[in-house]
Structure formats: structure tokens, C-alpha cells
Amino acid sequence: MLRLSSNDPGFAEAFARVVADRRESAVDVAADVAAILKDVRERGDAALAELTAKFDGHDLDQSGWQVDAETCRKAFDNLDPTLRAALELAAERIRAYHEAQLPEDRDYTDSAGVRLGATWRAVDAAGLYVPGGRAAYPSSMLMNAIPARVAGVERLVVVTPTPKGEVNPLVLAAAHLAGVDEVWRVGGAHAVGALAYGTQRISPVDVITGPGNAWVAEAKRQLYGVVGIDMVAGPSEILVIADAQNDARRIAADLLSQAEHDPTSQSILITDDKTFADAVAEAVEVELSALHTQATARASWETNGVIIDVAGFDEAPSLANALAAEHVEIATDDPEALMRQIRHAGSVFLGRMTPEAVGDYVAGPNHVLPTGRRARFSSGLSVLDFMKRTSFIQLDEAALDAIGPAAVALADAEGLPAHARSISVRLGQ
Amino acid sequence: MLRLSSNDPGFAEAFARVVADRRESAVDVAADVAAILKDVRERGDAALAELTAKFDGHDLDQSGWQVDAETCRKAFDNLDPTLRAALELAAERIRAYHEAQLPEDRDYTDSAGVRLGATWRAVDAAGLYVPGGRAAYPSSMLMNAIPARVAGVERLVVVTPTPKGEVNPLVLAAAHLAGVDEVWRVGGAHAVGALAYGTQRISPVDVITGPGNAWVAEAKRQLYGVVGIDMVAGPSEILVIADAQNDARRIAADLLSQAEHDPTSQSILITDDKTFADAVAEAVEVELSALHTQATARASWETNGVIIDVAGFDEAPSLANALAAEHVEIATDDPEALMRQIRHAGSVFLGRMTPEAVGDYVAGPNHVLPTGRRARFSSGLSVLDFMKRTSFIQLDEAALDAIGPAAVALADAEGLPAHARSISVRLGQ
């Protein structure tokens, strides 16, 4: 863990190094992934079967290519009732938040008599990548599938690796609850390729979302343009801005809630009180010792954790904007005043009773958020990722008379006579 | 030009071939571009100067790295008054349409007492790529720069190659009108790299938009995630759906307005009248002979043009949805009835008096639209491409009591104890 003080000489340089460190995988898998995608495109299911046998150690013809709807329903029914109710509450709240996000169509006629508008429609089909193993989270299934459903996507397809053929019942239960249409037992870059190009068994989709390892991320990047994709995701991050009125244990727990995701995760505290900073550092050690995820959380905290004390919270917004963090928690007396000055953040958690983890599960907003300073230019997952907008224009004779001649002048200036002609032939010229 | 009849045997296969033909450059420039980007990232301005000398044949230290604001203003003042007025009308109408597009923030408290919302903000800086040579269009400058300005982007940077140092006065005039802040005389993949990484002279931007050749497109694709980018664009397309009540000359002009862009452009007519189909085919020949862009337009029409006659317009929507064309013109008695059934299109032009070219210049909606069937999942350029959304959540004690336990249950089930702890420590457990 790195301790910084904003009035130390050398603070600007040390902070700039924190900002510049993206903690992202530098492993170059581009060529491997390109070869896999080419193989899936050319050979379809035969390539999927071979690669699944190789990487996941099972034979799709034996284990079954799909997990059927009945299996998902049973997984849901067999959940512990408390957990089932929790999943239902989460689904309901995520649905409500994303329904309020649905964009409105426009249709109006302006003063020149030109009718203008835009219509939003869902994509026909969406594919969700669900990782196997440690990162297979039912909450991620809900956070990806429900916005797609709310957007109006007709066909919702999940691909997920099932190493040795084993499925994750929690993930299947979430798939049932979210109303997923197909669950395919394939993972890796080849599964992403199958979703984009289609195979004999799997029909292609229009948009692919969901987290994955370096191969999956690179496959999505290479297929960007063949399909739509969500933003490439990096390690999770939290920035906590907290004053000394907080309980140090609570702030320590908040910092560790991101640290436990992965050794590359990053937790940063900004406080205006050096003594409180010390108390949080101590509390982190106490909290760590109680976690069964201690090894991961400790690796993250020791390597990437940062505590910064500042002379006053007026220094915090510029630091927060430079970090452009995925999660920003503001535990101060007037969190709103700080939020107004923070331009770049994935999601903001206001006040002392809003630990980031409520946003991971049940608050309603999406937990798929921009990482690695991408909040400077990108947004969390939303219904808009599963929709597209068609603009429309309608002129009558009077409207064309009003604005057509200007278009003719511009088309002539650009050296595009057929553009000009398509208008002038209607102006009777 | 390909003539098809929907009641011919073999129509389905022939049409599927039209849909599958993406007409996009297959040249693999990935390795070249990666090397150029690495060079710009490591050596900054020195790399830009060398590559500009090599590709554009001028010395940036002699010609000047930037075109200054005064030069742009003079280019605008020196425009022919008719052209200046046309450019002003276009700018004003584009601005009005995009202002109506600005998204609304949300802030509400739900029945569980949870305050939820989302705030939209502009990115800090946007970079616009403006090609040199044939494709340097003032209308493109307006269509890229004005949405960025309307979104609230503070710093708007143009990069444009100036072969032999020569600038395009029309483009500079449009830059002045759109309120561009910086115009750099650099182009190619290296200019895109400079915008993304920054150099000694050029500060980095957050989003890069604008058309370019295969190198520019590949540079944007490789930098996706370092910055935000607009959709990768392919050759232009128009689908015209027209009945026999139209003047064949007008429809021919509309088809040629896209054909004249590039030999790889595609123009398709769907009509319910074979005689009208013949008349349009003849009119295209007549129109072609009058165009100074005849060579390009003819190459496009002969190679990629298609005329399809259908038994009735009820067949048109499924064909249009399969094509998912950039531009769809509907010149029938009830264009709205067809539009309602067309789910995938970049922009729709309704009625007999709405030639597509009015949308290229003065109608108001953006002319940067998805090509190559990408209207299935992506939208035209808008203010949203220059903005991002931050969600926020605020709970008080009662709200945390209401929804916190469900989050604890889910965190436990996912094996994330620090997530659970950050909530339970506030529930007093």
C-alpha cells in the first residue's frame, strides 16, 4: 500500500504514476485469437467441439451442447429460499432502474416544414458471455441480461464454459430468472466467434456483452464492427473519499470489497485527516485477517492500494477526475457538493450508508462500469447498448423549396453533381 | 447492375449473396498501423514530422504544425455569399436537431427509499479526423464538430493531412463555423495515434470520430478502449423503395447520388412495377452521361447496383431488414406504413420529395450513419458519442436495512465476504 500526502514534495509525480498505471494484461493474444476466430468462422461447430475438448476437457456431443430451460428452472427452484428472494429482489430493482432508462422516440415538424425524428429499436439478438470458474457471478448474469430484455431484445443467448462439463447452478438460476433463451456450453474466444459469425447450431447475434479473460476481451475487440460490443473491461477499482467522522472499519471494508476481486484490483482512499488515514490502514489489516479471500485482497491492497491525505476536500475533485474511477464513494457531510465537481466516474455512492457493494447487487443501476480511466469517455452498461436509433426525414414541396437550394449549393461545392441533381430535379430546375 | 425478380427461382440465393457482400477493404494493415502507433507513442512529434514528410511531402516546421484560427476565419469570410449562407443554414439546422437530442439527467427516490439517478456529461476533448483529397467535405466537418459542441465538449481538435502543405479552404471555413479549437496539419494513422496518446505539442483527446482510409480506420479500431471512437465506416449505400407513380429520372438521380461517392458504394432499388424498373434503368444511363463523376458512379452502378422487382411492397420490409442499409428512401403513397416495419436502417427518407441528399447537408440529422449492415446494432453519430453517463446511488439507514440483507446473501453466495462485510458492518451485525 502506498501512502501519499498532497503537501509532500513530489506528490504530483507520485500521483501521476498512480494514474498512469493501468494494471492491465500486457499479454499479446491477438494472433492466437485471430487464428481461433478464423477457424470458427470457417469450420463452425466442428471447431467449437475441438476447442471445447481441448480447453474445457469435455465432449459437447456427450455433455450436450446446450443447458436446457428445464435445468435452469430447476436450479432456480432448488435455491435456498433466502437466496432466491435476494435474487428476485435484485432482478426486480435492476429491471425498474433500466426501464426508466428507455429512450423516447422523437417526431416533430420544424418551422421550415421539415418533419424530423428518430426511432429507437432493440437489436434482434444479444449474446452474453458468462465466464466459468471464479468470476461466474449470478449478479453479472442479471446485470447483462435484464437490460437486454428491457430494451426489447427478442433472442438472448448465453455462452459459458463448463470445465469438465460442470455447470454453476447459481448462474443457471439467474439465467432462468432473467429469461435467457439459450445457454450454450462453450467459452473462450471461440464462443465469442460463434456468437458473431454463427455456426450450424448457433445463430449469430447482433451485440455481445459480458466479462471474460484476455482471450475473450481480444475476441470482442477484433469482432467490433461485425457485432456491437460493450466496453473492454479491466480490473475493478474503487476510490473512497471519506472524512474522519466515518467508522474506520466500514471504510476499510469498502476498500477491501474491491480488493478481493483480483490481485490487479485497486482501492484508493482520499481523506482530509492523517489520523483517520492511519486508523483505516490499521482496520484494513484487522478486516483482512477475517476474510477467506484474504490472499487475493491482500495482494491487491499491498500492490495497488493507495491512501492519500489531502489538506482539504477541495483538492479531491481534481484527483478524482484524473483517476476517473469505476466506483467513487463519497462519505462526507455534503457528498453532493463533491459529486457535482466530479466529472469522470462510472458510478458514485453518496453518503455514509451507501457501501459500493449495494450497487453490485441490489441498488438497480448497472454494475458493468468503465474501468482503467475509461469513465472519461464511456458509460456503464444500459438499455442503449442493446438498442439503436434510426433517424427519419420527410419533406413536402414547400420544405424542399425552402432548404433544397442550400443543399444544391453545398453538393456543387463538394463536387458531387448527382447529389445536387437529385434535389434540383425535384425543384423543377 | 444486377436485375432480380422476387418470383424468380433462385431469388433467395441471389439476394443472400447481395446481403453477404460487404464490399469492404480486405487489405490487412494491422501490423503497419500497430508499428506506426507504437512509434508515435514513443517518439511523439518527431515521429509525426517524419511520417508527414514521408506521406504528405511537407516539412511541418516549415509549413507550420497548425492552421491558425485567423486563416480559418478568412477562409469563411472569403466564401461566395451563396455558399456561405448555405453552410450557415446547414450548421443552424444540424445544431437544432442535435440540441433536441441532449439526454436528460435522472434523480429520484424509489419506494424503498433509495435515491437513484444518472448524470450525463460531455467528454473533455474530442478529436475529429478530416481526410485530405477527394473525401474532404465541409459537410462532414459540420456533422462531426457540431454534435461535439452541442454535447458541451470544451476542446475540439481537428487533424487533417495537407498533401504538399495545401489546405482545403472549404474545410477550413467549416471548421471556423463549427467553432473548432485546433487544426493540426497531420493525417493518417499517426495523426490518430497523436490524438489518442498525445505528443509534446498535441494534448490527448477522449473521443476520436470522423472518416478515413483503411489505415485511419484500423488505427481507430486498435485505439478503441484507449479512447472512445465512432463506428468503423464502410462504403456508402442507399436502398430506394419506389412505386411507379414516381418520376424515373428522380429515382435514378437518387440512386446515383450514392453511386458517385466511390466505386464500392451500392445503390439498390426495390419496386413493385417491372416497367418502372426498366424506366429507372434507362434513366440511370441518361443521368450518368451528364455527370462529371460519371466514371465513379458508373463503376459503382455496374458493379454493385441492384434493381429488384417484387410482387408487392409487403415483401419490401424483410428485404430492407436483411440489408440494414445506411440510407432507405421510401417513395410510395404511404411511406410511413413501410417505415414502421423496417427495423434496421441508418436513416429513413419519407415520401417522394425527400431525396437522400437533403439529409447529407441541410435536413439536420447526422449524415454519419452505420454502413455494411451495422444498422442492425449501431446508430448514426449523435451528441451521445461525445457524452458519458455517471450513475449514482444514495441510501440512508432505513434504505440499507430494506435492501442490504439481500445484497449480503448474494455476496456470500458469490464467495465475496468483503462485499458482504461492507454492508453488514453498517447493519450493526
Interface residues (C-beta under 8 A of the other chain):
Chain A: T82 L83 A85 A86 L87 L89 A90 R93 A96 Y97 A100 Q101 P103 R106 Y108 D110 A112 V114 R115 L116 A118 R121 V123 D124 R134 Y137 P138 S139 L170 D206 V207 R221 Y224 G225 V227 G228 M231 V232 D247 R249 R250 A253 D254 L256 S257 A259 E260 H261 E287 A290 L291 H292 T293 A297 P335 M339 I342 R343 H344 A345 G346 S347 V348 F349 L350 G351 M353 T354 P355 E356 A357 V358 G359 D360 Y361 V362 A363 G364 P365 N366 P370 G372 R374 A375 R376 F377 S378 S379 G380 S382 L384 K388 R389 T390 S391 F392 I393 Q394 L395 D396 E397 A399 L400 I403 G404 P405 A406 A407 A409 L410 A411 A413 E414 G415 L416 P417 A418 H419 A420 R421 S422 I423 V425 R426
Chain B: T82 L83 A85 A86 L87 L89 A90 R93 A96 Y97 A100 Q101 P103 R106 Y108 D110 A112 V114 R115 L116 A118 R121 V123 D124 R134 Y137 P138 S139 L170 D206 V207 R221 Y224 G225 V227 G228 M231 V232 D247 R249 R250 A253 D254 L256 S257 A259 E260 H261 E287 A290 L291 H292 T293 A297 P335 M339 I342 R343 H344 A345 G346 S347 V348 F349 L350 G351 M353 T354 P355 E356 A357 V358 G359 D360 Y361 V362 A363 G364 P365 N366 L369 P370 G372 R374 A375 R376 F377 S378 S379 G380 S382 L384 K388 R389 T390 S391 F392 I393 Q394 L395 D396 E397 A399 L400 I403 G404 P405 A406 A407 A409 L410 A411 A413 E414 G415 L416 P417 A418 H419 A420 R421 S422 I423 V425 R426
